[in-house]
């Protein structure tokens, strides 16, 4: 899998990389199918193997988050599960106050490396 080294190449634009179609439109959502196609093209697995790999990785991440564990992906970010306590909210249509029960939410915290890369890709100068 010598091709995997170019996956972290900062010169590859996420929005303009051709995955799944002749060209992807920027601003459209990346789907599972797009991820499968990217693995297929870059890693050299068959489409079926690529689909199984993507599904396995996503399922593992979902399982860990479901157990309340933090998922940290180096140079990408962390998926953190937080517990939120009960609070009162307001129905925006009627203005009536309604209770909101306790719940768990998932938060994504991008790494400094990802933030820097996004700034470079967007052409925004930091500071």
Secondary structure, 3 states (H helix, E strand, C coil): CHHHHHHHCCCCCCCCCCCCCCCCCCCCCCCHHHHHHHHHHHHCCCHHHHHHHHHHHHHHHHHHHHCCCCEEECCCEEEEEEEECCEEEECCCCCCEEEECCEEEEEEEECHHHHHHHHHHHCCCCC
